[in-house]
Amino acid sequence: MPAQPYPEPTSTGIKSWAEEDRPREKLILKGKHTLSESELIAILVRTGTKEKTAVDVAKDLMRKVNNDLDALGKLSVKDILNFGLPGIGETKAITIVAALELGRRRLTSEVKDKEKIITSRDAYDMLYPLVADKSHEEFWIVLLNRGNKVIEKILVSSGGLTGTVADVRMIFNHAIKSQATSLVLCHNHPSGNVSPSQTDIDLTKKLVKAGETLDIKVVDHLIIGENKYYSFADEGLL
């Protein structure tokens, strides 16, 4: 019986794909905007396992966060490792966290040139990068001069999952020291629900009243959730 030829080897690895379909090559040939989020993460992951390509590993990771890149950006190295995904060890988890942190900082740097706050959207664009990935509540203030130019952004307090404390005296102490004539209040709701609680409403009224006494106007209070916000000024609550 004549010898039968050996079957040709098969491979599911990325190197067996058409060159234009490999994430790195695809980025070079077609541009970064053509890559899916999983393909971009696969470039960070670099290698897969015997059973899965780097893209498969990246897809497994994205499924763990319901394909929500914002949710992935909130994870720590430990959070990613706790998923127990084959193909993602500590080094790869660190690389992913570092890359997403760079993306967050880029958002922050993009608004540095916007020195004035005229609308609630201006304030949101400036403050969103500061609180976007936080799993706890933070309270920030933006101090403004007479021309509505930003003097300083200050983290006033950092709290738990459901609340944070804003000290009225501390807030206006910052404003007086910086010779601010007005300020914007802001805090985030990690739940994503931007509707104000009664506590939020009462605190805002208290701060507005204190500001009137000191001749420092509270021009707005923003509650920021995921990619959205609530403005007390826009809703006529100031």
PyRosetta script that sets phi, psi and omega in degrees:
from pyrosetta import init, pose_from_sequence

init()
pose = pose_from_sequence("MPAQPYPEPTSTGIKSWAEEDRPREKLILKGKHTLSESELIAILVRTGTKEKTAVDVAKDLMRKVNNDLDALGKLSVKDILNFGLPGIGETKAITIVAALELGRRRLTSEVKDKEKIITSRDAYDMLYPLVADKSHEEFWIVLLNRGNKVIEKILVSSGGLTGTVADVRMIFNHAIKSQATSLVLCHNHPSGNVSPSQTDIDLTKKLVKAGETLDIKVVDHLIIGENKYYSFADEGLL")
pose.set_psi(1, 124.9)
pose.set_omega(1, -178.1)
pose.set_phi(2, -63.7)
pose.set_psi(2, 145.8)
pose.set_omega(2, 179.9)
pose.set_phi(3, -64.7)
pose.set_psi(3, 136.9)
pose.set_omega(3, 178.8)
pose.set_phi(4, -87.7)
pose.set_psi(4, 141.7)
pose.set_omega(4, 179.3)
pose.set_phi(5, -66.8)
pose.set_psi(5, 145.1)
pose.set_omega(5, 176.1)
pose.set_phi(6, -63.0)
pose.set_psi(6, 144.2)
pose.set_omega(6, 176.1)
pose.set_phi(7, -66.0)
pose.set_psi(7, 143.9)
pose.set_omega(7, 179.9)
pose.set_phi(8, -67.2)
pose.set_psi(8, 138.3)
pose.set_omega(8, -179.7)
pose.set_phi(9, -65.4)
pose.set_psi(9, 146.2)
pose.set_omega(9, 176.2)
pose.set_phi(10, -117.4)
pose.set_psi(10, 157.7)
pose.set_omega(10, -179.2)
pose.set_phi(11, -149.4)
pose.set_psi(11, 138.7)
pose.set_omega(11, 174.7)
pose.set_phi(12, -104.0)
pose.set_psi(12, 6.2)
pose.set_omega(12, -179.2)
pose.set_phi(13, -71.0)
pose.set_psi(13, 161.1)
pose.set_omega(13, -178.3)
pose.set_phi(14, -59.5)
pose.set_psi(14, -34.4)
pose.set_omega(14, -177.6)
pose.set_phi(15, -64.3)
pose.set_psi(15, -18.9)
pose.set_omega(15, 179.5)
pose.set_phi(16, -86.1)
pose.set_psi(16, -8.8)
pose.set_omega(16, -179.0)
pose.set_phi(17, -76.5)
pose.set_psi(17, 163.2)
pose.set_omega(17, 169.7)
pose.set_phi(18, -60.0)
pose.set_psi(18, 141.5)
pose.set_omega(18, -173.3)
pose.set_phi(19, -54.5)
pose.set_psi(19, -38.9)
pose.set_omega(19, -176.6)
pose.set_phi(20, -71.3)
pose.set_psi(20, -11.2)
pose.set_omega(20, 180.0)
pose.set_phi(21, -97.9)
pose.set_psi(21, -6.8)
pose.set_omega(21, 176.2)
pose.set_phi(22, -77.6)
pose.set_psi(22, 136.8)
pose.set_omega(22, -174.7)
pose.set_phi(23, -53.5)
pose.set_psi(23, -47.1)
pose.set_omega(23, -178.2)
pose.set_phi(24, -65.0)
pose.set_psi(24, -46.4)
pose.set_omega(24, -179.4)
pose.set_phi(25, -67.2)
pose.set_psi(25, -37.4)
pose.set_omega(25, 179.1)
pose.set_phi(26, -62.7)
pose.set_psi(26, -39.3)
pose.set_omega(26, 178.5)
pose.set_phi(27, -62.6)
pose.set_psi(27, -42.7)
pose.set_omega(27, -178.8)
pose.set_phi(28, -69.4)
pose.set_psi(28, -44.6)
pose.set_omega(28, -174.0)
pose.set_phi(29, -78.1)
pose.set_psi(29, -37.8)
pose.set_omega(29, -172.1)
pose.set_phi(30, -115.6)
pose.set_psi(30, -10.8)
pose.set_omega(30, 179.2)
pose.set_phi(31, 100.5)
pose.set_psi(31, 153.6)
pose.set_omega(31, -175.1)
pose.set_phi(32, -64.3)
pose.set_psi(32, -27.9)
pose.set_omega(32, -176.0)
pose.set_phi(33, -72.1)
pose.set_psi(33, -13.4)
pose.set_omega(33, -178.8)
pose.set_phi(34, -85.6)
pose.set_psi(34, -10.4)
pose.set_omega(34, -177.6)
pose.set_phi(35, -86.2)
pose.set_psi(35, 142.1)
pose.set_omega(35, 173.3)
pose.set_phi(36, -74.7)
pose.set_psi(36, 167.8)
pose.set_omega(36, 178.3)
pose.set_phi(37, -61.8)
pose.set_psi(37, -38.8)
pose.set_omega(37, 179.0)
pose.set_phi(38, -65.0)
pose.set_psi(38, -37.6)
pose.set_omega(38, 179.0)
pose.set_phi(39, -67.4)
pose.set_psi(39, -38.4)
pose.set_omega(39, 177.3)
pose.set_phi(40, -64.4)
pose.set_psi(40, -42.4)
pose.set_omega(40, 178.3)
pose.set_phi(41, -66.4)
pose.set_psi(41, -33.9)
pose.set_omega(41, 178.9)
pose.set_phi(42, -61.2)
pose.set_psi(42, -33.2)
pose.set_omega(42, 176.8)
pose.set_phi(43, -64.6)
pose.set_psi(43, -37.2)
pose.set_omega(43, 176.8)
pose.set_phi(44, -70.3)
pose.set_psi(44, -40.2)
pose.set_omega(44, -179.0)
pose.set_phi(45, -67.6)
pose.set_psi(45, -36.4)
pose.set_omega(45, 175.3)
pose.set_phi(46, 73.6)
pose.set_psi(46, -53.1)
pose.set_omega(46, -177.0)
pose.set_phi(47, -128.8)
pose.set_psi(47, 154.9)
pose.set_omega(47, 177.4)
pose.set_phi(48, -103.7)
pose.set_psi(48, -144.2)
pose.set_omega(48, 177.1)
pose.set_phi(49, -121.6)
pose.set_psi(49, -176.6)
pose.set_omega(49, 177.4)
pose.set_phi(50, -63.1)
pose.set_psi(50, -31.6)
pose.set_omega(50, -176.3)
pose.set_phi(51, -94.2)
pose.set_psi(51, -24.1)
pose.set_omega(51, -171.8)
pose.set_phi(52, -132.9)
pose.set_psi(52, 146.6)
pose.set_omega(52, 174.4)
pose.set_phi(53, -78.0)
pose.set_psi(53, 170.8)
pose.set_omega(53, 176.5)
pose.set_phi(54, -61.9)
pose.set_psi(54, -34.1)
pose.set_omega(54, 178.1)
pose.set_phi(55, -66.4)
pose.set_psi(55, -40.3)
pose.set_omega(55, 177.8)
pose.set_phi(56, -62.0)
pose.set_psi(56, -42.7)
pose.set_omega(56, 179.0)
pose.set_phi(57, -62.2)
pose.set_psi(57, -43.1)
pose.set_omega(57, 178.8)
pose.set_phi(58, -63.5)
pose.set_psi(58, -39.2)
pose.set_omega(58, 178.0)
pose.set_phi(59, -64.7)
pose.set_psi(59, -39.0)
pose.set_omega(59, 177.1)
pose.set_phi(60, -60.2)
pose.set_psi(60, -41.4)
pose.set_omega(60, 179.5)
pose.set_phi(61, -65.9)
pose.set_psi(61, -44.1)
pose.set_omega(61, -179.7)
pose.set_phi(62, -64.1)
pose.set_psi(62, -34.8)
pose.set_omega(62, 177.5)
pose.set_phi(63, -64.3)
pose.set_psi(63, -30.9)
pose.set_omega(63, 179.6)
pose.set_phi(64, -65.1)
pose.set_psi(64, -23.8)
pose.set_omega(64, 179.9)
pose.set_phi(65, -113.7)
pose.set_psi(65, 23.4)
pose.set_omega(65, 178.9)
pose.set_phi(66, 56.0)
pose.set_psi(66, 37.1)
pose.set_omega(66, 178.7)
pose.set_phi(67, 56.9)
pose.set_psi(67, 32.0)
pose.set_omega(67, -179.2)
pose.set_phi(68, -107.0)
pose.set_psi(68, 106.5)
pose.set_omega(68, -177.3)
pose.set_phi(69, -65.5)
pose.set_psi(69, -33.3)
pose.set_omega(69, 176.9)
pose.set_phi(70, -62.4)
pose.set_psi(70, -41.5)
pose.set_omega(70, 178.8)
pose.set_phi(71, -64.9)
pose.set_psi(71, -39.1)
pose.set_omega(71, 177.7)
pose.set_phi(72, -62.9)
pose.set_psi(72, -37.9)
pose.set_omega(72, -179.7)
pose.set_phi(73, -65.5)
pose.set_psi(73, -17.9)
pose.set_omega(73, -179.4)
pose.set_phi(74, -88.3)
pose.set_psi(74, -8.9)
pose.set_omega(74, -174.8)
pose.set_phi(75, -81.3)
pose.set_psi(75, 147.7)
pose.set_omega(75, 173.2)
pose.set_phi(76, -92.7)
pose.set_psi(76, 171.9)
pose.set_omega(76, 176.0)
pose.set_phi(77, -57.5)
pose.set_psi(77, -42.6)
pose.set_omega(77, -179.8)
pose.set_phi(78, -63.1)
pose.set_psi(78, -39.7)
pose.set_omega(78, 179.4)
pose.set_phi(79, -59.9)
pose.set_psi(79, -44.8)
pose.set_omega(79, -178.7)
pose.set_phi(80, -65.5)
pose.set_psi(80, -42.7)
pose.set_omega(80, 179.8)
pose.set_phi(81, -65.2)
pose.set_psi(81, -31.3)
pose.set_omega(81, -179.7)
pose.set_phi(82, -66.7)
pose.set_psi(82, -17.1)
pose.set_omega(82, 175.8)
pose.set_phi(83, -68.5)
pose.set_psi(83, -23.5)
pose.set_omega(83, 179.1)
pose.set_phi(84, 64.9)
pose.set_psi(84, 35.5)
pose.set_omega(84, -176.3)
pose.set_phi(85, -81.3)
pose.set_psi(85, 127.5)
pose.set_omega(85, 174.3)
pose.set_phi(86, -59.5)
pose.set_psi(86, 134.8)
pose.set_omega(86, 178.3)
pose.set_phi(87, 98.1)
pose.set_psi(87, -9.0)
pose.set_omega(87, 178.1)
pose.set_phi(88, -124.2)
pose.set_psi(88, 103.8)
pose.set_omega(88, 175.1)
pose.set_phi(89, -102.2)
pose.set_psi(89, -168.3)
pose.set_omega(89, -174.9)
pose.set_phi(90, -61.7)
pose.set_psi(90, -43.6)
pose.set_omega(90, -178.0)
pose.set_phi(91, -60.9)
pose.set_psi(91, -43.9)
pose.set_omega(91, 179.9)
pose.set_phi(92, -69.4)
pose.set_psi(92, -37.4)
pose.set_omega(92, 177.7)
pose.set_phi(93, -63.5)
pose.set_psi(93, -41.5)
pose.set_omega(93, 177.6)
pose.set_phi(94, -61.7)
pose.set_psi(94, -42.9)
pose.set_omega(94, 179.9)
pose.set_phi(95, -61.1)
pose.set_psi(95, -42.9)
pose.set_omega(95, -179.5)
pose.set_phi(96, -65.6)
pose.set_psi(96, -46.7)
pose.set_omega(96, 179.8)
pose.set_phi(97, -61.6)
pose.set_psi(97, -42.4)
pose.set_omega(97, -179.6)
pose.set_phi(98, -64.0)
pose.set_psi(98, -42.3)
pose.set_omega(98, -179.4)
pose.set_phi(99, -64.4)
pose.set_psi(99, -42.2)
pose.set_omega(99, 180.0)
pose.set_phi(100, -69.4)
pose.set_psi(100, -33.3)
pose.set_omega(100, 176.1)
pose.set_phi(101, -66.6)
pose.set_psi(101, -38.0)
pose.set_omega(101, 175.7)
pose.set_phi(102, -61.3)
pose.set_psi(102, -40.1)
pose.set_omega(102, 177.5)
pose.set_phi(103, -62.8)
pose.set_psi(103, -40.9)
pose.set_omega(103, 178.5)
pose.set_phi(104, -64.5)
pose.set_psi(104, -42.1)
pose.set_omega(104, -179.6)
pose.set_phi(105, -67.7)
pose.set_psi(105, -29.9)
pose.set_omega(105, 176.5)
pose.set_phi(106, -63.3)
pose.set_psi(106, -41.3)
pose.set_omega(106, 176.8)
pose.set_phi(107, -58.5)
pose.set_psi(107, -40.3)
pose.set_omega(107, 179.8)
pose.set_phi(108, -64.6)
pose.set_psi(108, -44.2)
pose.set_omega(108, -177.0)
pose.set_phi(109, -68.5)
pose.set_psi(109, -27.9)
pose.set_omega(109, -178.3)
pose.set_phi(110, -66.4)
pose.set_psi(110, -24.4)
pose.set_omega(110, -177.3)
pose.set_phi(111, -101.1)
pose.set_psi(111, 4.9)
pose.set_omega(111, -178.7)
pose.set_phi(112, -63.2)
pose.set_psi(112, -32.4)
pose.set_omega(112, -177.2)
pose.set_phi(113, -78.0)
pose.set_psi(113, -13.0)
pose.set_omega(113, 179.3)
pose.set_phi(114, -84.3)
pose.set_psi(114, 92.7)
pose.set_omega(114, -171.1)
pose.set_phi(115, -89.0)
pose.set_psi(115, -13.2)
pose.set_omega(115, -176.4)
pose.set_phi(116, -114.7)
pose.set_psi(116, 146.3)
pose.set_omega(116, 173.4)
pose.set_phi(117, -114.8)
pose.set_psi(117, 112.5)
pose.set_omega(117, -179.9)
pose.set_phi(118, -108.5)
pose.set_psi(118, -36.4)
pose.set_omega(118, -176.9)
pose.set_phi(119, -125.7)
pose.set_psi(119, 169.2)
pose.set_omega(119, 177.0)
pose.set_phi(120, -63.9)
pose.set_psi(120, -30.6)
pose.set_omega(120, 179.3)
pose.set_phi(121, -66.6)
pose.set_psi(121, -37.6)
pose.set_omega(121, 176.0)
pose.set_phi(122, -58.5)
pose.set_psi(122, -45.5)
pose.set_omega(122, -179.2)
pose.set_phi(123, -65.7)
pose.set_psi(123, -42.0)
pose.set_omega(123, 179.1)
pose.set_phi(124, -61.4)
pose.set_psi(124, -46.3)
pose.set_omega(124, -179.5)
pose.set_phi(125, -60.4)
pose.set_psi(125, -33.4)
pose.set_omega(125, -179.5)
pose.set_phi(126, -77.2)
pose.set_psi(126, -37.1)
pose.set_omega(126, -172.1)
pose.set_phi(127, -94.2)
pose.set_psi(127, -26.1)
pose.set_omega(127, -176.3)
pose.set_phi(128, -54.4)
pose.set_psi(128, -46.1)
pose.set_omega(128, 180.0)
pose.set_phi(129, -60.9)
pose.set_psi(129, -23.6)
pose.set_omega(129, -177.8)
pose.set_phi(130, -77.1)
pose.set_psi(130, -27.8)
pose.set_omega(130, -174.6)
pose.set_phi(131, -120.0)
pose.set_psi(131, -2.1)
pose.set_omega(131, -170.8)
pose.set_phi(132, -57.3)
pose.set_psi(132, -41.6)
pose.set_omega(132, -173.3)
pose.set_phi(133, -101.9)
pose.set_psi(133, 14.0)
pose.set_omega(133, -176.6)
pose.set_phi(134, -82.5)
pose.set_psi(134, 135.1)
pose.set_omega(134, 176.9)
pose.set_phi(135, -94.6)
pose.set_psi(135, 3.9)
pose.set_omega(135, 177.8)
pose.set_phi(136, -131.4)
pose.set_psi(136, 164.8)
pose.set_omega(136, 179.3)
pose.set_phi(137, -79.7)
pose.set_psi(137, 140.6)
pose.set_omega(137, 172.8)
pose.set_phi(138, -131.5)
pose.set_psi(138, 148.4)
pose.set_omega(138, 178.9)
pose.set_phi(139, -117.3)
pose.set_psi(139, 122.4)
pose.set_omega(139, -178.2)
pose.set_phi(140, -119.6)
pose.set_psi(140, 155.4)
pose.set_omega(140, 170.3)
pose.set_phi(141, -130.7)
pose.set_psi(141, 147.6)
pose.set_omega(141, 173.8)
pose.set_phi(142, -117.0)
pose.set_psi(142, 119.6)
pose.set_omega(142, -178.7)
pose.set_phi(143, -91.3)
pose.set_psi(143, 133.9)
pose.set_omega(143, -175.6)
pose.set_phi(144, -123.2)
pose.set_psi(144, 151.1)
pose.set_omega(144, 173.5)
pose.set_phi(145, -94.9)
pose.set_psi(145, -170.0)
pose.set_omega(145, -175.1)
pose.set_phi(146, -64.4)
pose.set_psi(146, -25.1)
pose.set_omega(146, 178.9)
pose.set_phi(147, -92.3)
pose.set_psi(147, 15.6)
pose.set_omega(147, -176.9)
pose.set_phi(148, 61.5)
pose.set_psi(148, 20.3)
pose.set_omega(148, 174.7)
pose.set_phi(149, -83.3)
pose.set_psi(149, 144.8)
pose.set_omega(149, -176.3)
pose.set_phi(150, -75.0)
pose.set_psi(150, 125.5)
pose.set_omega(150, 174.6)
pose.set_phi(151, -89.1)
pose.set_psi(151, -45.8)
pose.set_omega(151, -175.5)
pose.set_phi(152, -166.0)
pose.set_psi(152, 149.2)
pose.set_omega(152, 171.1)
pose.set_phi(153, -110.3)
pose.set_psi(153, 128.6)
pose.set_omega(153, -172.9)
pose.set_phi(154, -129.7)
pose.set_psi(154, 130.0)
pose.set_omega(154, 171.1)
pose.set_phi(155, -80.5)
pose.set_psi(155, 114.6)
pose.set_omega(155, -176.0)
pose.set_phi(156, -85.9)
pose.set_psi(156, -41.6)
pose.set_omega(156, -179.6)
pose.set_phi(157, -158.4)
pose.set_psi(157, 157.6)
pose.set_omega(157, 179.1)
pose.set_phi(158, -132.8)
pose.set_psi(158, 128.3)
pose.set_omega(158, -173.0)
pose.set_phi(159, -123.0)
pose.set_psi(159, -147.8)
pose.set_omega(159, -177.4)
pose.set_phi(160, -97.9)
pose.set_psi(160, -158.8)
pose.set_omega(160, -177.1)
pose.set_phi(161, -70.2)
pose.set_psi(161, -28.0)
pose.set_omega(161, -171.8)
pose.set_phi(162, -118.8)
pose.set_psi(162, 3.2)
pose.set_omega(162, -179.9)
pose.set_phi(163, -180.0)
pose.set_psi(163, 162.3)
pose.set_omega(163, 175.0)
pose.set_phi(164, -146.0)
pose.set_psi(164, 160.8)
pose.set_omega(164, -176.3)
pose.set_phi(165, -105.6)
pose.set_psi(165, 131.5)
pose.set_omega(165, 177.0)
pose.set_phi(166, -114.9)
pose.set_psi(166, 115.2)
pose.set_omega(166, -178.3)
pose.set_phi(167, -85.9)
pose.set_psi(167, 118.0)
pose.set_omega(167, -176.4)
pose.set_phi(168, -59.5)
pose.set_psi(168, -44.8)
pose.set_omega(168, -178.6)
pose.set_phi(169, -63.8)
pose.set_psi(169, -40.2)
pose.set_omega(169, 179.3)
pose.set_phi(170, -64.3)
pose.set_psi(170, -42.8)
pose.set_omega(170, -179.3)
pose.set_phi(171, -59.7)
pose.set_psi(171, -49.2)
pose.set_omega(171, -177.0)
pose.set_phi(172, -77.6)
pose.set_psi(172, -20.7)
pose.set_omega(172, 172.4)
pose.set_phi(173, -64.6)
pose.set_psi(173, -42.9)
pose.set_omega(173, 175.4)
pose.set_phi(174, -60.5)
pose.set_psi(174, -44.5)
pose.set_omega(174, -177.2)
pose.set_phi(175, -63.7)
pose.set_psi(175, -43.2)
pose.set_omega(175, -179.3)
pose.set_phi(176, -66.0)
pose.set_psi(176, -44.6)
pose.set_omega(176, -179.7)
pose.set_phi(177, -61.5)
pose.set_psi(177, -35.0)
pose.set_omega(177, -178.6)
pose.set_phi(178, -89.4)
pose.set_psi(178, 0.3)
pose.set_omega(178, -178.3)
pose.set_phi(179, 57.2)
pose.set_psi(179, 38.6)
pose.set_omega(179, 177.5)
pose.set_phi(180, -75.7)
pose.set_psi(180, 145.6)
pose.set_omega(180, 176.3)
pose.set_phi(181, -102.3)
pose.set_psi(181, -14.2)
pose.set_omega(181, 177.0)
pose.set_phi(182, -156.5)
pose.set_psi(182, 168.4)
pose.set_omega(182, 179.7)
pose.set_phi(183, -153.8)
pose.set_psi(183, 157.5)
pose.set_omega(183, 175.1)
pose.set_phi(184, -114.3)
pose.set_psi(184, 132.7)
pose.set_omega(184, 176.6)
pose.set_phi(185, -96.1)
pose.set_psi(185, 150.2)
pose.set_omega(185, 177.9)
pose.set_phi(186, -156.0)
pose.set_psi(186, 137.3)
pose.set_omega(186, 166.4)
pose.set_phi(187, -145.3)
pose.set_psi(187, 159.5)
pose.set_omega(187, -177.3)
pose.set_phi(188, -104.8)
pose.set_psi(188, 155.4)
pose.set_omega(188, 171.6)
pose.set_phi(189, -116.7)
pose.set_psi(189, 102.6)
pose.set_omega(189, -178.6)
pose.set_phi(190, -57.1)
pose.set_psi(190, -24.1)
pose.set_omega(190, 179.7)
pose.set_phi(191, -67.6)
pose.set_psi(191, -20.0)
pose.set_omega(191, -177.2)
pose.set_phi(192, 93.7)
pose.set_psi(192, -16.0)
pose.set_omega(192, 177.8)
pose.set_phi(193, -81.0)
pose.set_psi(193, 115.7)
pose.set_omega(193, -174.1)
pose.set_phi(194, -95.5)
pose.set_psi(194, 4.7)
pose.set_omega(194, 178.0)
pose.set_phi(195, -66.6)
pose.set_psi(195, 134.1)
pose.set_omega(195, -178.2)
pose.set_phi(196, -72.1)
pose.set_psi(196, 141.5)
pose.set_omega(196, 173.5)
pose.set_phi(197, -83.6)
pose.set_psi(197, 170.7)
pose.set_omega(197, 176.7)
pose.set_phi(198, -63.4)
pose.set_psi(198, -34.9)
pose.set_omega(198, 176.7)
pose.set_phi(199, -61.9)
pose.set_psi(199, -41.7)
pose.set_omega(199, 178.0)
pose.set_phi(200, -61.1)
pose.set_psi(200, -43.0)
pose.set_omega(200, -178.7)
pose.set_phi(201, -66.0)
pose.set_psi(201, -45.4)
pose.set_omega(201, -179.1)
pose.set_phi(202, -64.1)
pose.set_psi(202, -41.8)
pose.set_omega(202, 179.6)
pose.set_phi(203, -63.7)
pose.set_psi(203, -41.6)
pose.set_omega(203, -179.7)
pose.set_phi(204, -62.3)
pose.set_psi(204, -44.2)
pose.set_omega(204, 178.7)
pose.set_phi(205, -61.1)
pose.set_psi(205, -40.9)
pose.set_omega(205, -179.8)
pose.set_phi(206, -63.5)
pose.set_psi(206, -41.8)
pose.set_omega(206, -179.2)
pose.set_phi(207, -71.4)
pose.set_psi(207, -37.8)
pose.set_omega(207, 177.2)
pose.set_phi(208, -62.4)
pose.set_psi(208, -44.5)
pose.set_omega(208, -179.9)
pose.set_phi(209, -63.8)
pose.set_psi(209, -42.8)
pose.set_omega(209, 178.7)
pose.set_phi(210, -63.9)
pose.set_psi(210, -38.7)
pose.set_omega(210, 178.8)
pose.set_phi(211, -64.7)
pose.set_psi(211, -37.1)
pose.set_omega(211, 178.4)
pose.set_phi(212, -63.2)
pose.set_psi(212, -39.1)
pose.set_omega(212, 179.0)
pose.set_phi(213, -64.7)
pose.set_psi(213, -36.9)
pose.set_omega(213, -176.5)
pose.set_phi(214, -94.2)
pose.set_psi(214, 1.3)
pose.set_omega(214, -176.9)
pose.set_phi(215, 59.7)
pose.set_psi(215, 39.1)
pose.set_omega(215, 174.4)
pose.set_phi(216, -123.8)
pose.set_psi(216, 109.7)
pose.set_omega(216, -171.7)
pose.set_phi(217, -79.3)
pose.set_psi(217, 132.5)
pose.set_omega(217, 169.9)
pose.set_phi(218, -87.6)
pose.set_psi(218, 106.6)
pose.set_omega(218, -173.6)
pose.set_phi(219, -85.3)
pose.set_psi(219, -21.6)
pose.set_omega(219, 178.2)
pose.set_phi(220, -169.3)
pose.set_psi(220, 161.6)
pose.set_omega(220, 171.3)
pose.set_phi(221, -135.0)
pose.set_psi(221, 117.9)
pose.set_omega(221, 179.7)
pose.set_phi(222, -103.1)
pose.set_psi(222, 138.2)
pose.set_omega(222, 168.3)
pose.set_phi(223, -111.6)
pose.set_psi(223, 121.3)
pose.set_omega(223, -174.0)
pose.set_phi(224, -110.3)
pose.set_psi(224, 129.7)
pose.set_omega(224, 173.0)
pose.set_phi(225, -115.0)
pose.set_psi(225, -155.4)
pose.set_omega(225, -179.7)
pose.set_phi(226, -79.8)
pose.set_psi(226, 109.3)
pose.set_omega(226, 177.1)
pose.set_phi(227, 60.5)
pose.set_psi(227, 26.5)
pose.set_omega(227, 176.2)
pose.set_phi(228, -157.0)
pose.set_psi(228, 167.1)
pose.set_omega(228, -179.3)
pose.set_phi(229, -153.7)
pose.set_psi(229, 162.9)
pose.set_omega(229, 175.3)
pose.set_phi(230, -120.0)
pose.set_psi(230, 129.6)
pose.set_omega(230, -179.4)
pose.set_phi(231, -112.7)
pose.set_psi(231, 120.7)
pose.set_omega(231, 177.0)
pose.set_phi(232, -63.2)
pose.set_psi(232, -36.2)
pose.set_omega(232, -179.8)
pose.set_phi(233, -66.9)
pose.set_psi(233, -45.4)
pose.set_omega(233, -179.7)
pose.set_phi(234, -63.4)
pose.set_psi(234, -30.5)
pose.set_omega(234, -177.9)
pose.set_phi(235, -89.8)
pose.set_psi(235, 3.2)
pose.set_omega(235, 177.4)
pose.set_phi(236, 70.9)
pose.set_psi(236, 29.3)
pose.set_omega(236, -177.3)
pose.set_phi(237, -102.7)
pose.set_psi(237, 11.6)
pose.set_omega(237, 176.9)
pose.set_phi(238, -105.8)
pose.dump_pdb("model.pdb")
